[in-house]
Amino acid sequence: MINPKNALISALIFILYPFTGYGANTIAHDDLLIFRNVSETIKNLKRISYHYSREFTYPSENYHSKSEGEMYIDFSNENDLVGFRYQYWNSATFSIFNNSEIFDGNIQDKTINTTNNLKKSSFEGRSPIYNSIITLRNIFPLIIEDNSVAKYVSDTLIANKSYYLLTFETQNKFPDYLGTGFSTTTQDLRFYQRLIVDKETLLPLTLLQSKKGSDDLNRTDFTEIKIDPIQPPEKTWYYSSYLKDYKLETQQLPTIIKAGQVAPDFNLTNQESS
């Protein structure tokens, strides 16, 4: 079991002192082979479950946020809308996508709401998808084929065990939530994505995302990984199964501010796309 604290300390060495590898448009043959092997391992997953932890640390804005929960993903062929379905649970909420709709439950308030008529953009902003195994599964083939993305492999030692550290650098773009493409920036920014990978299983363990010239860090950890987990009961995939204990949330339409009317105060936590 990897100690998250040790993993962060070890990986921060590479974040603070980035290695520029073999050049922006070249990659050693052996390094590329490791990228391909990791990509193939993730692509061949049928089902997976893991404890998901996502942490944002932005010293420049005095901002810190952490969320975590239990993630189950099914990559079966019948999940044709975006290639998967998932269930995500934590102590306060749950989110379930069953290949046709997403429904979210508030465990404390016992309320539930659904999102229908889904598109790929419907998954933007959904915490369990951000830098997830889904993201990596989709983005790795694009990274491998994109010669503008600098990529290289090194070793990192954590608790006396050696792991791969796969690094890829992008200019003015970073993977979107689903990993099916890149989101672009309006500023000139270079992003470093560093993925700690188990050498035996070739499964991702920790993803660290940073920017050149900044101490801001996005970190995602995958622990308690199971590649053949017990499948959730079929009825848990449908929101109608929860209506005995949950009530449909009533969504109020936003009030439109009239011309000349002063807008109410609001707080903007972070103006950057995550």
C-alpha positions, 0 to 999 in steps of 0.5 A: 500500500502506498503512503499518500504522504510519501508519494506526494513528497517523492513526486514533488521533486519532479514537479519543482525540478521538471526534467525536460526529457528528450525534447518537445517532439521526441520520445525514447523508444522504450519510454513510448513502449511503456506509455503504450503498455499502460494505455493498453492495460487501461483500455483492456479493463472491463470493470474497475473499482477504487477509492478516489481522492481528488485534491486541489492545492493553490497557494497563490489563491490560499485555496485548498479543497479535497473530496473522496469517495468510492468509484465503480466503473463498467466499460462493457460494450453495451455502454455505448453513449460514452463507453462506460457507466459508473456509480460514485458514493461518499458519505454525503452524496452519490452520483450514478450514470446508467448509460442513459441518465445521470441521477444525483442523490443527497444522502442527508437531505434524502433528495434526488435529481436526474439529468437526461438528454445527455451529451459529452459536455454533460460530464464536464464539472462532475467530480468523479470524472475529473482526472479519473481512470476514464480520463486516462483511458481516453486521453492516453492514445491521443497523447501517444499519437500527438507529437506536440506533447512531450512525454518521457518515463523515469523511476520514482522510489516510494517506501523502498519500492520502484514505480514508473513516473510517466510525464507528459507536457502540454502547451496551452491545453489540458485533458478535458473531463472525459479525456476525449480531447483537450480544453484550451487556455486563453493564456500561455501556459505549460502543463505538467502531468505526472502519473505514478504507475505500478510496475507490476500491474501497469495501473495508475496510482497517482496523477499530479497536474501542475503548471510551469512557474506555479506551485499550484497542484491538482492531485488525484489518487487511486487506491484500493483498486480492484479490477474484477470487483463485485458488480452492484445489484442491477436495481441500483442503476435506476433512480426509480429504485430510490424513490421509496427513500428519496424524494425528487428535488424541486429545482427552482428556475433562476431569477433574471435580474432586470435591467438597471437592477444591482446584482447580488453579492457572490463569491468566485472560488476559482476562475480557472478551469479544473 
